[in-house]
């Protein structure tokens, strides 16, 4: 029986331990998870972050715009976004940051180009639907517009649910029109034979519409967001089985046929056009790729050397090489911009504010030149006057140009050698844009291990987009090759980095270095000051006698019954009056006194034998010396307990810190955690990662100090 009781106790202890540890364990596991795994149901204790390989879903597209980060306002106003020339694989899955990347290109069909004559011959044989609008004058642009409109755009024509709903809705509308004509229209037909024939045709049309709706409605369910080419072919075959146009002419047939043409007929027209164009697109792809693309990330040093190699054709290559080698790579563009500004300001004696205005105005001129197909670089290399004359001859009356030119003319009156200054600033802006484009291609570049000859480069942009730069082959020819996944293989080192990737992302998502310093500093100072104040107060209440001692101590204890939230407003008003908002004073001073800590120490101090005090007095010891040389050393467990409780409380403080701080300069870790929550949702995996490295120091401190914590609580108040 005794053994059974022990077993039950052990089971209960084990169960309690599991219940206590489970939330923390779940937090740690969640911190390792990929974004798509966080909200899976049922919840899982496993994660693909530990996997040695995984497949990533992608969606091929073309025509993306370069992504640039860290633009200052003046750079943003003068920056010209350049269209990407590569094949873009948009990651429709969890992002990735490393590994051996394999893109399935082997067996892909493509073309090295279609002759304009052959393309014009194709266009002459088809008619473009009114829905499909394109001004393409070359085959590749036409194919790109075709795929963007029908399949790969943001709102493609063949988006499954929208297309099927619209087609079924069009059939319903046609059925309503047929009912109306049967009720009111057929009576207008004077020829009885024609009337009977038309009624029979409309009755059959109504039956066919119901059958067609059922057949088409099946395609609303599918695994892909956009209808596949096979499904489009099947829908075309279904629609072509039914000819809803009435072949004869009568008093009501014209209205009916117009309804068919404007409704179902438009869908038939678009489907037939897409199928013909797609067949031609497939036909011209007479080349076959001989291998897959395999790429691996570049090391930090490799990226630096590659960037230096790529800037050798720029005018300021020596300056750029110096900046790249001495500055963190992420700051290279901004540092180059500063150096260019300093050189111009020194050479032409221009104020920074005026220079900023000139850069904006000249950037606007560069944009206008680009819109009109002018080579701003070549024109400016000749002279500023040549550049202006070329814009005037091509732009004609342009309100933006006129306003910009008039402002530049006004500045020119106040500046010596204005044209040379304008030319220098414009050339610097162009060089900065060129360097930024080179920087972007380098910072995202992966080293190509093996690939077809026409693959020039592979860029992986933050694990969310893969851009394949092609040489001599237009990327549109690979959009239809069924590239739905890419494969990643991870080494042991890669797996280790993948596991802790959320921690890296979380740390970089906010200035957690500053938050850590603030938290440690505030918690440490608050704890030290509280221990000093509490020790002195506890000594006074335990060893010293003065009038009202008991009443004052009772009032102290009574304040523990006041909820802390009640004190927020008066404390905030007081802090505001002192001018301490957004300072360390507001975070430290109000919390250096703790009634609970005073009570805890007082109870322990009272347990110290009075003989020690008598002996100390005989030896001539004062109260101050007795407190710090005898009482405090004997009370080490309770003091460590009070310090630990205060440190943890200060470390986890949130509401007060949020109220009295306005900038990251003074905020702490707990406030920093809210960076992962917004109106659109919460990034739980990154939040759990940040929470884990936020509480880790407290856990470590508790593990080392737990024996003092237990001893201090257990012995408090014992004689």
N, C-alpha and C positions, 0 to 999 in steps of 0.2 A: 504493500500500500504506500509505503514511504517512497519507494522508487517511482511509483506512478505519479505521486505528487511532484517529485522532482522533475519528471519528464514533462508534466503539464506546465510547470514553471518555466522550464527551458524552452518549450514550444512557444509559450506566451512571450518570453523575452525575445526569442528569435523573430516572432511575428511583429512585435513592437519595433525591433530594430529595422526590419524590412520596411515597415510603414514609415518610419522616420527617415530612412535613407532614400527611399524610392523617388520622392520629388527631386532631390538633389541629383540622383543618378539620371533621372529623365531630363533634367536641365542639361547635364553634361552630354548626354547622347544627342539631344536636339541640337546642341552647339556644333556637332560634327555633320549634321544632315545637310543635304542639298535642298535648295528652295522647294522643289516639287515634292519632297518627301515629308515636309513639315505637316501638311494638312491631309495626308493620306489616311484613309479609313479602311480597316481598323488600324490603329497606331502600331508602329513597328519599332522594335529595339535595335534594328539593323539599319545600315546606311551604305549606299554605293560609294561613299568616300573611301572605303577600305578596299574597293575592288581594284584589281590589277588591269582592268580594261573596261571600256563601256562604249556603247554606240550612242551617238548624239543625233537627234533629228534636226534636219535642216530644210530650208525652203529656198530653191534657186531663184535669183532675180537679177536684173541689170538696172543700171541707171541710178544707183544710189549717189548720195552727195557726201563728200568727205566730212568726217566728224572732227571738229577741232575743239580743244578745251583750253581754258586758261586765257582766253582773249580779253585784253583790257577793253574799255569802252572805245577808245580811239582806234584800236586795232579792229574791233568788230565793225566800226563804221567804214573802214577802208578795205576790209577783207573781201575778196571775191571767192565765193564758194565754187569749187571746180567739180564738175561731174566726174564720177569714177568711170574708168574705162575697163574695169575688170568684171569678172563673174562674181556675184555676191551670193554667198550661202548664208542666209539669215538663220541663226540658231533658234529653233523652236523647242528648246529644251533647257536643261540646267547649263549655265556657263561653265567653261573649262579654261584653265590657265597654263597647262603644261601637258607633257606626254608626247608620244610619237603619233602624229596625225596622219591618217590614211584617208584620202579622198578618192572614191571609186570612179576613176576616169577611163580605166581600161575598157575598150569596146565602145566608147562613146562616139557617136557619129557627129561630124562637123563639116564645115566647108571653109575653104581658104578664101572664098569670095564668089559672088554671083555677078555675071556681066550685066551691065545696065541694059543692054539690048534684050537679053533674055528676060530680064525682069519686066521691062516695058511690054514685051510680048505677052507675058502672063497677065499683067494688069488690063490689057486690052480685051482679054477673054472673060473677065469677071466684072461684076458691078458691085460697088461698095455699098453696103447698107447705110441708111441714113443715120443709124445710131453710132456707127463707127466713123469717127472723123480723124483724118491724118493728113499731115502736110509733108509726109516723108518723100524724099526725092532719091533715096537709095534703098536697096533691098534690106540691108541690116536694120535701118531705122524703121522701115515698114514692118518687119518681123517683130521688132521690139515693141512697137506700138500695138501690134496685133496681140501679142502675149500679155502685155500690160492691161489692155482693155478687157480681154476675154478671160484671162486665167490668173495673172500674177499681180495685178494692181491692188490698191488698198480696198477697192470695192469692185471686184471683177464681175463681169456680166454673168459668168457661169457659177457664181457663188451658190452653192447647193440649195439652201433653204429659200433664199430670195428668188432665185430663178424658178424653182418649182412652184412656189406660192404665186408668183406673178403669172406664170403660164396657166396654172389652174384657174386663177382669177380671170384671166383673159378668156378662157373657155366658158366660165360661168357667165361673163358678160355677153359672149356670143350666144349662149343658150337663152339669155333674157331677150336679146334682140330677135332671135328666132321665134320665141313665144309672142313677142309684140307683133312681128310681121304676120304670124299665123292668125292672130286675133284681129288685127286691123288692116294689114297690108295686102293680103291675098285678094280681098274683095275688090281691089282696084283693077285686078287683071280681068280684062273683058273676054279673052279667049278661054272658054271653059276647059278645053283640053290642056292648055298651058297652065291654067290655074291648078288643075288636078295634078299635073306633072310636078309643078313647083311645090305644092303641099306635100306630095310624097317625098320629094327631095329634102324638104325641111324636117319632116318627121324622122327620116333616116339620119339627118345631121344631128338631131337631138339625141338619138340613141348612140351615135358614134362619139358624141361629145362626152357622154357619161362613161363609155368604155375607155375613151382616151384619158379622161381625168383619173380613172383608177390606175391605168397603166403608167402614166406619168408620175402620179403621186407616190409610187413605190420608190422613186429615186430621191425622195426627200431624206431618207435614212441612208447613211453611208459613213464610212470611216474617215473620209477626207472632207475638208471644208468646201473645196471646189470640185465640181464634177470632173471625173476623169475623161480622157479622150474616148475611151471605150464606152462610157456611159453616154457621152454626147452623140456618138455614132448610133447607139441603140435608140435614143430619143428621136434622132433624125429619122431612123427607119420607121419608128412608130408613127410619127407625124406624117411621113410621106405615104403611109398606107391609106390615109384619109384625105380626100380632096374636098375641102369645104367650099370651094368656089363653084358657083352655078354657071354652067357652060352656055346657057341660053340667055336671051334678053327679054325682059318683060317690064311691066310698070314698077315692080318692087325689087327686081334683081340687082339694080345698080346700088341701092342703099345697102342691100345685104352683102354684096361683094366688097363694098367699101369697108363695111364693118369687119369682114374677114381679113382684108388687107391690112387694116390698121390695128388689128388684134393678133390673132394666131399667125397671120401671114408674116408679121414682123419677126416673130420667133423662128419661123421656118426659114425666112430670108437670112437671118443672122447665123443660124446653125449651118445652113448649106454653105454660106460664105466662109465661115470659120473652118469647116471640114475641108473645103477646096484649098484654102490658103495654107492650112496645116499640112495637107498632103503635098503641096508644092514645097513647103518649107522642109519637109522630111526628104523629098526627092533631091533637093539640091545639096544635101549633106552627104557627099560622096567620099569623105575621108573617115578613117577610123583611128581613134587614139590607141596607142600601143601599150600604155602602162598607166598605173595609178599614180597619184601624187602622194609622196611621203615627205613630211616636213617635221622638224623639231624646233623647239624654242632656241633663240640665241642667248648666250650668256651676256651679262652686263658689259663685260669688256669687248665682246664681239660686236655689240650694238654701238659702242663708242667708236671702234675702229671703222665700222661700216659707215657711220654718220660722217666721220672725217673723210673717208674716201669719196662719199657722194657730194661733199661741198667743195671739192677741188676746182670745179668750174666756176664757182662764184667769185665775184670781185674781191670780197673781204675774206678770202679763204684762210689767211694767216690769223686774223682776229677770231674767226669762227673756231679754228683748231685750238687756239688758246682757251677760248671759253668752254669748249666741249671737254677738254682735258681737266680744267680746273673747277668747273661748276657741275653740280648735280644735273644729270641729263634732263630731268623734268623742268629745270629752270633755264635751260639753254636758250630757248626762244626769247623769253622775257629779258634775259641778260643781254642778248644781242641787240634787242630793240633799245635798251637803255644806252648801250655803247654808241649806237648810231645816233641817237638823240644828243648825247654828250658831244660827239664830234661836230655835229651840225651847229649846236648851240655855241660851241667854242669858236668855230671857224667864221660864222656869220653874226655872232653876238646877238642871238635871238633868245628871248625869254621862253621858258618852258611852256607857259600858257599859250603864247602866240604860236609856238611850234606845234603844239597839240591841235590848234585850230587849223593850221596849214595842212597838217597830215590828213585831217578829216576832209577838207576841201579837195585836196589833190587826189585822195582816195576815191572821192566821188567822180572826178574826171577820169580816173583809170577805169572805173566801172562803166562809165558811159562809152569809153573807147572800146572796152571788151564787148559791150552790147552791140556795137556797130561793126564788129569784126576787125578792129584795128589792132595792130601789134604795138602796144604802148612802149614796150622795151626798146624796139628798133627806132621808133619815132623820137623818143627821149634821148637816145644815144646820139642822134643828130643835133637836136636842139629843142628847147622848150617851145620856141615859136613854131617849129615844124609840127610838134605834138598838138598844139592848140589849133593850128590851121587845118590839120587833118580832121580833128573832131568837128570843127565848124563846117567843113565841106561835106561831112557824112551825116552829122546829126541834124542839120537844118535847124528849124526852130524847136528848141528843146528847153522847156521851162527850167528843169533842173540844171542844165548846163549854163543857161543865162544867169541864174541866181548865183551859181558857184563862181562863174567867171567874174561877175561884178564884185563879189566879195574879195576875190583874189586881186583884182585891179585896185581895190581900195587899200589892201595891205601893201601892194607894190609901191604906192606913193610914199609910204612911211619907211620903206626898207631900201637900203643901198644894195645894188646888185641883186635885185629881186628875182629876175629870171633864172639866174644861176642857182639861187637858193631854192626856188620852186622845182627846178630840174633835179637838184640833189635830193630834196625831200621825196620827190616822186620816185626816183630811182631806188632810194633806200626802202621805200614802201614795197616796191616790186621785189627787191631782193629779200626783204623780210618775208613776204608771201611765199617766195620760192623756197626759202629756208624752212618755213613752217611746213610746206608740203613735203619736202625731203625728210624733215624731222618726223612727220606723221607716218610716212612710209617706212621709216627706219625703226621707230619705237614699237611698231606693231609687227615688224617683219619676223618671220620664222625662216630658218635655214632649210632650203629645199634639198632633201637627200636624193630623191629620184623623182622624175616627172617627164612627161612628153616634152619634146624640144620647144614647143611653142609656149610653155609655161615659164614666165619670166620671174615671178615672185609670188609669195603667199603671205598675206597679212591676216593676223588674227586680232581683232579689235575687242579687247576685254572679254574674250570668250563668248561674245554675243553675235559676232559677225565674222565670217571668213571671206576675204576678198582674194580672188585669184587673178593676178595681173597676167594678161596674155600678150604675146608678141606675134602680130600678123594674122591673128584669128579673132573674129568678133565674138564676144562672150554670149551673144544671144543664141548661138548655135548649141550651147550646152544646157540651156534652160529646160529643154524638153527631154533630157536624157534620163529622167527618173532618179536623179541623185536625191535621195530622201534621208540618207543617214551618212555620217562619217564615223570612222572608227578611231578610237584612242587607246593606246597601250601605255601603261605606266610602269616605270621602274620602281624599285623599293623606295628610293629617295622621293620619287614623284608621289607615291602613295602617302608617305609621311607628310609631305607638304599639302596634299589634298585634304588630309584629315584636319589639319589646322588652318586651312584656307579661310574659313569663316572668322577665325581669330584675327588674321591679318586684315581682312576686309573690314571687320568691326573696328579695329584699332585705327585704320586709315579713314573711316567714315566720319570721325570727329576728332578734335584735338585731345585725344585721351592722354597723351603725355602730360599736357598741362593739367588736365583733370586729376591725374594721378598725383602730381606734385601738390596741387591744392588740397586734395583729400588727406594726404599724408601730413602735410604741414598743419592744416587746421585741426585734424584729429590729435596729432602729437602735442601741439601747443595747448589745446583745450584740455587734454588729459593731464598734462603736467600742472597747469594752473589750477585745475579743479582739485587735484590731489593735495597741493599746497594749501589751498583755501579750506578744503574739507578737513584736513588733518588739524589745522589750527582751531577751527570751529569745534570739531569733535573733542579736542583736548580741553577747550574751555568749558564745554558742557559736561565733561566727565570728571575733570580733576580740579577745576577752579570753582570758587564760590563767589557769587555776586548776586545782588538783589534782582528778583524776577527771573532767575535762571530757569525754573520749571515752566513758568508761563511762556517765556520766549521760545523755549524748546517745543512746547505744545503748539504754539503758533506756527513754528517751522514745519512741524509734522502735518498740521492742518492744510498747508499749501499743497501737500502731495495729493489731496483730494480734488484739487482744481484741475480740470482737463487742460492739457497743453494747448489745444486749439483755441480755448478762450483767451489765452494770452497773446495770440498771434497779432491781433489788431493793435492793442496798446503797445506791444513791443515794437511793432513796425512803425507806429507813430513816433515813438521815442527815438528810434534809430534814424528816422527821417529828419527829426529836429536836430540831431547831432551832425547830420550830413554824412552819415556812414553808409548810405546805400551804395552797393557795388564796391565794397572795401572788405578787407580782412577783419576789421574791427567788428562789423555787423555779424560776422560768422563765428567770432571767438568770444568776445566780451560777454554777451548775454548768457553764455552757457558754461561759464567757469565756476558756477555755484550749483551744487546738486544736494538737495535735502536728503535724498536717499543715501548718498555717499556719506554725508555727515552722520546720519543715523546709524549706518552700518559700522563706521569707524568708532563712534561713541560707544556702541554696545561692546565692541571688542576692547576698547581702551579701558572700560570699566571692569573687564575681566582680569586685568593686570594686577598682581598683588600690591596692596598699599605699602607694604614693607619696602618695596623698591623705591617708592617716592620718599619715604622717611629717610632711608639710607642716603639717597641723593641729596636731600636737604642738609643732612649732617655734613656731607662732603662739600657743601657750599654751592650746589647746582641750582641754577635758575630754572623757571618754568620752560623757557625757550630751549635751554640745553637739555633738560630732561625729556622734552618732547622729541627732539631730533636725534639724540644719542641713545636713548633707552626705549621710549615708547614706540617710535616708528620702526626701529629694527626688530623689536619683538612682534610687531603687527604686520610683518611683511606679507603673509597670506591675504589678509583682508585688504591691504593697500593695493596689492596686485589685482585682487578681485575687483575692487572699485575702479582701478585704472582700466582693466579689461572691459568692464561694462561701459565705461565712458567712451573708450576708444571705439568700440563696436557701435555704440549709439551715435557718435559723431560721424563715423565712417558711413553709416546708413542713412544719415539725415537727408531728407529730400525737400519737404514742403517749405521749410524756412529758407533753405539755400535758394530754392526757385523764386521765392518772393523777393529776397533782398539783393539778388544779383541780376544784372542785365547783359553781361558779356561773358564769353568763355574764359576770360582772363581770371575770373574769380570762382567759376563754377566747379562743382565736384563730380565724381564719377556717377553718383545716383542721378543727377540731373542730366548728365551726358547720355544715360541710357534711353532717354526719351527721343533721341535722334532716330531711333529705329521704329518709332510709331508715328503714324500720320493719319489723316482723314481717310486715306485710301486703303489703309491696312497696316499690319505690323510684320516686320521681317523677323520672325521668331527665331530662326536659326542664328542670325547675327546678334539678336538681342540676348539669346542664351549664351552665346560666346562672350559677349561683352560682360554679361552678368557673372560668368564664371571667372574671368580674369579680374573682375572687380572685387569679388569676395575672397579670392584665393589668399591674399595677405592676412585677412582676418582669420581664416581657417588655420593657417600656419601658426599664427600667434596663439590661437586657442590651444592647438595641439601641444605647444611647448609650455603653456601656462596653465593647463587644465588642473594639474595637481594643486597649485596654489589656489585656483578658483574653488575647487571642492573643499580644500582645507579651510579657506576663509569663510565660506558659507556655513560649514559644519560646526566650526568652533566659535562663531560669533555669538556673544552673549553668555558663554559658559564661564563659570567661576572656577 
